[in-house]
């Protein structure tokens, strides 16, 4: 099967007094937004059922032409179990995940997005034993006999799938959480910003961090903008015992495809300039990380557990470093402390000075580069900031290189 992103979901279905091993193959390709289903009866009914279930748990259907093929073909009798696999195919067609590898998904999907036990569960599991199948995704089951990922809802399946469609986006969020850096991201809906931010709480369980996600920051009214600006300028504000970390997002143009390599953007120069001019300069300038995110459909093998472990270790490094100060993380470093704690080697210093001069960065912006570079170095367990750390941190000052070109307002 050809397409921009491919996924195969295996299931066991009891039909006509026998168990069938069924593959639900899904992929997404460029084109108008539509869902095409082959290999079963009542295709339109199944698609409507699946779309409503996804919307009922407030998840998003990927943009583009989603093609789904059921193999072998299933009649209406076996469709109760097929609903869940087809819905998962639609939901994950634009994402990369390894949750379905070597596992069979069994269950019945309810309209509200809940997943209940398959009515023929015992029969298909007995078939699985005979065939040596032991790995499942299902709402219930004996965890001592089988290797089971338990799911009760469609949203729980989505969260456990540890989707990482965009490796670059995952790297950005890892740095932001590790050093407590406020972050602004711009990009199209297909690049997965919102989906990634929704999963951030899984990476910081039991942490002293509260995430504020602002979608379409250019639509925030001026009064709220001023409040948010004061929050950001004050460092990392406190909310009780937790620290508030801001993630803001905005589309760069009407269609959102302005920076995509696909060349799909149809906006003219005036429309691009208008959208960019609506971005709040005062807020974005205060963010440690500002980045244009591009869609990346390469396979990403790291799990949320791997990333969470690195974040925890990096935070511990900072806790030891700032033990005798009021600073908790690199993102909270003041201008006076940056030079003390953000030591660079000679090559890193040369690169840093060259680019700060080239883009005429002020003390505030250049200080944020060092703060982010300090976090990147901590993730790599470097005591001194190296040139590769500075080079990466410079990539996260997108706004500084674009604001003059697009006349972005304060």
C-alpha positions as CSV (number, residue, x, y, z in Angstrom):
1,X,0.0,0.0,0.0
2,X,1.3,3.4,-1.0
3,X,0.8,6.5,1.1
4,X,2.4,9.1,3.2
5,X,1.9,7.1,6.4
6,X,0.9,3.4,6.8
7,X,-0.4,1.4,9.7
8,X,-1.7,-2.1,10.1
9,X,-4.1,-3.1,12.9
10,X,-4.7,-6.8,13.5
11,X,-7.9,-8.2,15.1
12,X,-9.7,-11.5,15.6
13,X,-13.4,-11.7,14.4
14,X,-15.9,-14.5,15.0
15,X,-18.0,-14.8,11.8
16,X,-20.0,-17.7,10.4
17,X,-19.0,-20.0,13.2
18,X,-15.3,-19.5,12.7
19,X,-12.6,-17.1,13.9
20,X,-10.8,-15.0,11.3
21,X,-7.5,-13.1,11.6
22,X,-8.3,-9.8,10.0
23,X,-5.9,-7.0,9.0
24,X,-7.2,-3.4,8.9
25,X,-4.7,-1.5,6.8
26,X,-4.8,2.3,6.8
27,X,-2.8,5.0,5.2
28,X,-3.2,8.7,4.5
29,X,-2.3,10.6,1.3
30,X,-2.5,14.1,-0.1
31,X,-6.0,15.2,-1.4
32,X,-9.3,16.4,-0.1
33,X,-10.5,15.3,3.3
34,X,-12.3,12.1,3.0
35,X,-12.4,8.5,4.3
36,X,-12.5,5.5,1.9
37,X,-13.3,2.1,3.3
38,X,-13.1,-1.2,1.4
39,X,-13.5,-4.9,2.3
40,X,-16.8,-4.9,4.3
41,X,-20.5,-4.1,3.9
42,X,-22.2,-0.9,5.1
43,X,-19.0,1.1,4.6
44,X,-20.7,4.5,5.0
45,X,-22.4,3.5,8.2
46,X,-19.1,2.2,9.7
47,X,-17.4,5.5,8.7
48,X,-20.1,7.6,10.3
49,X,-20.0,5.5,13.5
50,X,-16.2,5.8,13.7
51,X,-16.1,9.5,13.0
52,X,-18.7,10.2,15.7
53,X,-16.8,8.1,18.3
54,X,-13.6,10.0,17.6
55,X,-15.4,13.3,17.9
56,X,-17.2,12.2,21.1
57,X,-13.8,11.8,22.9
58,X,-12.6,15.2,21.5
59,X,-9.9,13.7,19.3
60,X,-9.0,15.0,15.8
61,X,-9.4,13.1,12.5
62,X,-6.2,13.5,10.4
63,X,-6.4,15.8,7.4
64,X,-6.2,14.3,3.9
65,X,-7.6,11.3,2.1
66,X,-7.7,8.3,4.5
67,X,-7.8,4.9,2.8
68,X,-8.7,1.8,4.8
69,X,-8.8,-1.8,3.5
70,X,-10.2,-4.7,5.5
71,X,-8.5,-8.0,4.5
72,X,-10.0,-10.6,4.3
73,X,-13.4,-9.0,3.6
74,X,-15.9,-9.1,6.5
75,X,-19.7,-9.4,6.2
76,X,-22.2,-7.5,8.4
77,X,-22.2,-10.4,10.9
78,X,-18.7,-9.6,12.1
79,X,-18.9,-5.8,12.1
80,X,-19.3,-5.3,15.8
81,X,-15.6,-6.1,16.4
82,X,-14.6,-4.4,13.2
83,X,-15.8,-0.9,14.4
84,X,-12.9,-0.6,16.8
85,X,-10.2,-1.5,14.4
86,X,-11.5,0.8,11.6
87,X,-11.9,3.7,14.1
88,X,-8.3,3.1,15.2
89,X,-7.2,3.0,11.6
90,X,-8.8,6.4,10.9
91,X,-7.4,7.9,14.1
92,X,-3.8,6.7,13.7
93,X,-3.6,6.9,9.9
94,X,-1.6,10.1,10.1
95,X,0.5,9.2,13.1
96,X,3.4,6.9,13.9
97,X,3.1,4.4,16.7
98,X,4.4,0.9,17.5
99,X,1.5,-0.1,19.9
100,X,-0.1,-2.3,17.2
101,X,3.1,-4.2,16.4
102,X,2.7,-8.0,17.1
103,X,-0.6,-7.3,19.0
104,X,-4.2,-8.1,18.2
105,X,-6.9,-5.5,19.2
106,X,-10.1,-7.0,20.4
107,X,-13.2,-5.2,21.7
108,X,-16.4,-3.5,20.9
109,X,-16.5,0.3,20.5
110,X,-19.5,2.2,21.9
111,X,-20.8,5.5,20.3
112,X,-19.5,7.5,23.3
113,X,-16.0,6.3,22.7
114,X,-16.0,3.6,25.4
115,X,-14.6,0.1,24.7
116,X,-16.3,-3.0,26.1
117,X,-15.4,-6.7,26.0
118,X,-16.1,-8.4,22.7
119,X,-19.1,-10.7,23.0
120,X,-17.1,-13.6,21.5
121,X,-14.0,-12.9,23.6
122,X,-13.6,-16.4,25.0
123,X,-13.9,-18.0,21.6
124,X,-11.3,-15.8,19.9
125,X,-8.9,-16.1,22.9
126,X,-9.1,-19.9,22.7
127,X,-8.3,-19.6,19.0
128,X,-5.4,-17.4,19.9
129,X,-4.0,-20.0,22.3
130,X,-4.0,-22.6,19.6
131,X,-2.2,-20.2,17.2
132,X,0.4,-19.0,19.8
133,X,-1.1,-15.5,20.0
134,X,-0.4,-13.9,23.4
135,X,-0.2,-10.2,22.9
136,X,-3.4,-8.2,22.9
137,X,-5.0,-4.7,23.2
138,X,-8.3,-5.1,24.9
139,X,-10.5,-3.7,27.7
140,X,-10.2,-6.7,30.0
141,X,-8.4,-10.1,30.3
142,X,-6.1,-12.2,32.4
143,X,-2.8,-10.4,32.6
144,X,-1.0,-13.6,33.9
145,X,-2.0,-15.6,30.8
146,X,-1.5,-12.9,28.2
147,X,0.5,-9.8,27.6
148,X,-2.3,-7.2,27.5
149,X,-2.5,-3.5,27.1
150,X,-5.8,-2.6,28.8
151,X,-7.9,0.1,27.2
152,X,-11.3,1.2,28.4
153,X,-11.8,4.2,26.0
154,X,-10.7,5.4,22.6
155,X,-8.9,8.3,24.3
156,X,-7.0,5.9,26.6
157,X,-5.9,4.0,23.4
158,X,-4.7,7.2,21.9
159,X,-2.7,8.2,25.0
160,X,-1.1,4.8,25.4
161,X,-0.1,4.7,21.7
162,X,2.7,7.2,22.5
163,X,2.3,8.8,19.1
164,X,5.3,10.7,18.0
165,X,4.6,11.8,14.5
166,X,7.2,14.5,14.6
167,X,10.6,13.7,16.0
168,X,11.6,17.4,15.9
169,X,8.5,18.3,17.9
170,X,9.2,15.7,20.5
171,X,12.8,17.1,20.9
172,X,11.4,20.6,21.4
173,X,8.9,19.5,24.1
174,X,11.6,17.5,25.8
175,X,13.9,20.5,26.1
176,X,11.0,22.7,27.2
177,X,10.0,20.4,30.0
178,X,13.5,19.6,31.1
179,X,14.5,23.2,31.6
180,X,11.0,24.7,32.2
181,X,11.2,26.9,29.1
182,X,8.1,28.8,27.9
183,X,7.5,27.8,24.2
184,X,5.9,29.2,21.1
185,X,5.3,27.0,18.1
186,X,3.9,27.8,14.7
187,X,2.9,25.3,12.1
188,X,0.1,23.5,10.2
189,X,-2.5,21.3,11.8
190,X,-0.9,18.3,10.2
191,X,2.4,18.7,12.1
192,X,0.9,17.5,15.4
193,X,1.5,20.4,17.8
194,X,-1.8,20.1,19.6
195,X,-1.7,16.3,19.8
196,X,1.8,16.4,21.3
197,X,0.9,19.1,23.9
198,X,-2.1,17.0,25.0
199,X,0.4,14.2,25.9
200,X,2.8,16.3,27.9
201,X,1.2,15.5,31.3
202,X,2.3,11.9,30.8
203,X,6.0,13.1,30.7
204,X,5.8,15.1,34.0
205,X,3.8,12.9,36.3
206,X,4.2,13.9,40.0
207,X,6.2,17.0,38.9
208,X,5.8,20.5,40.2
209,X,4.7,21.8,36.8
210,X,1.4,23.1,35.5
211,X,1.1,23.5,31.7
212,X,-0.9,26.3,30.1
213,X,-1.6,25.6,26.5
214,X,-2.8,28.6,24.3
215,X,-4.1,27.6,20.9
216,X,-4.3,30.5,18.3
217,X,-2.5,33.0,20.5
218,X,-3.0,35.7,18.0
219,X,-6.7,35.6,18.9
220,X,-6.2,36.4,22.6
221,X,-7.5,39.9,23.4
222,X,-5.2,42.7,24.5
223,X,-6.1,42.6,28.2
224,X,-5.3,38.9,28.5
225,X,-2.2,39.4,26.4
226,X,-0.9,42.0,28.9
227,X,-1.5,39.6,31.8
228,X,0.2,36.8,30.0
229,X,3.1,39.1,29.1
230,X,3.6,39.9,32.9
231,X,3.5,36.2,33.7
232,X,6.2,35.3,31.2
233,X,8.4,38.3,32.1
234,X,8.3,37.3,35.7
235,X,10.1,34.1,34.9
236,X,8.2,30.9,35.8
237,X,5.2,32.1,37.9
238,X,3.8,30.0,40.6
239,X,0.3,28.5,40.9
240,X,0.2,27.3,44.5
241,X,3.0,24.8,44.8
242,X,3.3,24.3,41.0
243,X,5.1,26.3,38.4
244,X,3.2,27.5,35.3
245,X,4.8,26.6,32.0
246,X,3.3,28.2,28.8
247,X,3.0,26.5,25.4
248,X,1.5,28.8,22.8
249,X,0.6,28.0,19.2
250,X,-0.5,29.9,16.1
251,X,-0.8,29.2,12.4
252,X,1.7,31.2,10.3
253,X,-0.9,31.8,7.5
254,X,-4.6,31.1,6.7
255,X,-4.0,27.6,5.6
256,X,-1.1,26.9,8.0
257,X,1.1,25.4,5.3
258,X,3.4,28.4,4.9
259,X,6.6,26.8,6.1
260,X,5.8,23.2,4.9
261,X,8.3,21.7,2.4
262,X,5.4,20.2,0.5
263,X,4.7,23.6,-1.2
264,X,0.9,23.2,-0.5
265,X,0.4,26.8,0.8
266,X,-1.9,28.7,-1.5
267,X,-1.9,32.0,0.5
268,X,-0.6,35.1,-1.3
269,X,2.0,37.5,0.1
270,X,-0.6,39.9,1.5
271,X,-2.4,37.1,3.4
272,X,0.8,35.8,4.8
273,X,1.9,39.3,5.9
274,X,-1.5,39.9,7.5
275,X,-1.5,36.7,9.6
276,X,2.1,37.2,10.7
277,X,1.4,40.8,11.7
278,X,-1.3,39.5,14.1
279,X,1.2,37.6,16.2
280,X,1.8,39.2,19.6
281,X,5.5,40.2,19.5
282,X,5.7,41.1,23.2
283,X,4.7,37.6,24.2
284,X,6.6,35.6,21.6
285,X,9.8,37.6,22.3
286,X,9.5,36.5,26.0
287,X,9.4,32.8,25.1
288,X,12.7,30.9,25.5
289,X,11.8,28.7,22.6
290,X,10.1,29.9,19.4
291,X,10.0,27.5,16.5
292,X,8.4,26.8,13.2
293,X,7.4,23.1,13.2
294,X,7.3,21.2,10.0
295,X,5.5,17.9,9.4
296,X,7.8,14.9,9.7
297,X,6.4,11.4,9.0
298,X,9.6,9.5,9.7
299,X,9.3,6.5,12.1
300,X,10.1,7.5,15.6
301,X,11.0,4.6,17.9
302,X,11.4,6.4,21.3
303,X,8.6,5.9,23.8
304,X,7.2,8.4,26.3
305,X,8.9,6.5,29.1
306,X,12.3,7.0,27.5
307,X,11.7,10.8,27.2
308,X,10.2,11.0,30.7
309,X,13.3,9.3,32.1
310,X,15.6,11.8,30.5
311,X,13.5,14.8,31.6
312,X,13.6,13.5,35.2
313,X,17.4,13.0,35.1
314,X,17.9,16.5,33.6
315,X,15.7,18.1,36.2
316,X,17.8,16.3,39.0
317,X,21.0,17.8,37.5
318,X,19.5,21.3,37.8
319,X,18.2,20.7,41.3
320,X,21.7,19.8,42.4
321,X,23.3,22.8,40.6
322,X,20.8,25.3,42.0
323,X,20.4,23.8,45.4
324,X,21.6,26.9,47.3
325,X,19.7,29.4,45.2
326,X,16.1,30.3,44.5
327,X,16.3,29.0,41.0
328,X,14.7,25.6,40.2
329,X,15.5,25.2,36.6
330,X,17.4,26.7,33.7
331,X,14.3,28.5,32.4
332,X,14.3,30.5,35.6
333,X,17.8,31.8,35.4
334,X,18.0,35.6,35.7
335,X,20.3,37.8,33.6
336,X,22.8,38.1,36.4
337,X,23.1,34.3,36.8
338,X,23.3,33.3,33.2
339,X,27.0,34.1,32.8
340,X,27.8,32.2,36.0
341,X,25.9,28.9,35.1
342,X,26.0,28.9,31.3
343,X,29.7,28.5,30.7
344,X,30.6,27.7,27.1
345,X,33.8,26.4,25.4
346,X,35.7,28.5,22.9
347,X,34.0,27.3,19.8
348,X,30.5,27.6,21.3
349,X,31.2,31.1,22.4
350,X,32.4,32.1,18.9
351,X,29.2,30.7,17.3
352,X,27.0,32.4,19.9
353,X,28.7,35.9,19.4
354,X,28.6,35.6,15.6
355,X,24.8,34.9,15.5
356,X,23.8,37.4,18.2
357,X,25.6,40.1,16.1
358,X,24.2,38.9,12.8
359,X,20.6,39.0,14.0
360,X,21.2,42.0,16.3
361,X,19.9,40.2,19.3
362,X,19.4,42.1,22.5
363,X,20.6,41.0,25.9
364,X,17.3,39.3,26.7
365,X,17.1,37.2,23.5
366,X,20.8,36.2,23.7
367,X,20.3,35.2,27.3
368,X,17.5,32.9,26.4
369,X,19.7,31.2,23.8
370,X,22.2,30.4,26.6
371,X,19.5,29.2,28.9
372,X,18.2,26.8,26.3
373,X,21.7,25.7,25.4
374,X,22.3,25.0,29.1
375,X,19.3,22.6,29.1
376,X,20.5,20.9,25.9
377,X,23.9,20.4,27.4
378,X,22.3,19.0,30.6
379,X,20.3,16.4,28.6
380,X,23.6,15.3,27.0
381,X,25.3,15.4,30.5
382,X,27.8,18.1,29.5
383,X,29.2,20.3,32.2
384,X,30.3,23.0,29.7
385,X,28.0,24.1,26.8
386,X,29.5,22.8,23.5
387,X,29.2,24.2,20.0
388,X,26.5,21.7,19.0
389,X,24.4,22.7,22.0
390,X,24.6,26.4,21.0
391,X,23.9,25.5,17.3
392,X,20.7,23.7,18.3
393,X,19.6,26.4,20.7
394,X,19.9,29.0,17.9
395,X,17.4,27.0,15.8
396,X,14.8,27.7,18.5
397,X,14.9,31.5,18.0
398,X,12.8,31.5,14.8
399,X,10.9,34.6,15.7
400,X,14.1,36.8,15.9
401,X,14.9,36.0,12.2
402,X,11.4,36.5,10.9
403,X,9.8,39.4,12.8
404,X,11.4,42.2,10.7
405,X,10.5,40.5,7.4
406,X,6.8,40.1,8.4
407,X,6.4,43.3,10.4
408,X,5.1,41.5,13.5
409,X,3.3,43.8,15.9
410,X,4.0,44.3,19.5
